[in-house]
Amino acid sequence: MDTWPVDVEAMNNILKSNQPITAKLISANHEARGFHLIEFLVWGEDGLKKADQLSDRQIEYLVAATEDLQLNTKYLYDAWRADKGNYGKIFISAGPSNNKYPSYQAALEELVDGLFTIADEVGTGKIEEPLNPEGSTPMPEKEESRFSNNSKQDFIDNIISIQNVYNGYYKQDVNGISKIVQEKNAALDKEIKQAITDAINAIDAIPNTFTQAIYKNRKEVKGAQNKVNDLANLLDTKLRSFVNSL
């Protein structure tokens, strides 16, 4: 569905070619597709691009890339539909007769793996790679959403997704992992919730755009990274151990 950092060279090679730019062509070039490629086309290298600066060829690419993203999004959506992949029912039907999730514990382990992976990716990937790719030299081209200057909000939204799954929230309050943890280990539940809040607040407290902050506000960026890494470690150790003990 998506890749980052954006491979501008791969995109330019397609733009310079004589072949029609279609969703099928985009899908065959994984390094030049997805959200951030579309972001680059819309905002431009400096984030100041205007609509009338798009060439006809870039518009052709933008349409194809958007169609490719829509097709991949639909594929994911269909996987959850009752008349298609029906993944939701498979997940909530965990038990001995379920080939994918032969126990409730297996389903919970899947959730914990997902929560940890997101936190780890934010801390050791999305923040680390532009902040310290080679020692302590910033590399903004490795920043995920630098063209729209939306990186900090993207990071926050990543952590909010962890919060929603842990607490059990999607448009309304439902049962989350928290309910199980709270019943058996209230102290751990409180620790996880606080770690999530701390990570969100620390990212939100980074001054300036993330592109500017990796140069001018490295202390604050590093502080936010530490909070995200603390959360990832907590999920990978204490929460995983808790689930494994059920």
Sequence and secondary structure as in RCSB ss.txt:
>XXXX:A:sequence
MDTWPVDVEAMNNILKSNQPITAKLISANHEARGFHLIEFLVWGEDGLKKADQLSDRQIEYLVAATEDLQLNTKY
LYDAWRADKGNYGKIFISAGPSNNKYPSYQAALEELVDGLFTIADEVGTGKIEEPLNPEGSTPMPEKEESRFSNN
SKQDFIDNIISIQNVYNGYYKQDVNGISKIVQEKNAALDKEIKQAITDAINAIDAIPNTFTQAIYKNRKEVKGAQ
NKVNDLANLLDTKLRSFVNSL
>XXXX:A:secstr
   SS  HHHHHHHHHSSS   HHHHHT GGG SHHHHHHHHH TTS   GGG  HHHHHHHHHHHHHHHHHHHH
HHHHHSTTTT HHHHHHT STT SS SSHHHHHHHHHHHHHHHHHHIIIIIIHHHHSTBTTB  GGG TTTTTT 
HHHHHHHHHHHHHHHHHTBSSSB   HHHHHHHH HHHHHHHHHHHHHHHHHHHT  S HHHHHHH HHHHHHHH
HHHHHHHHHIIIIIHHHHHT 
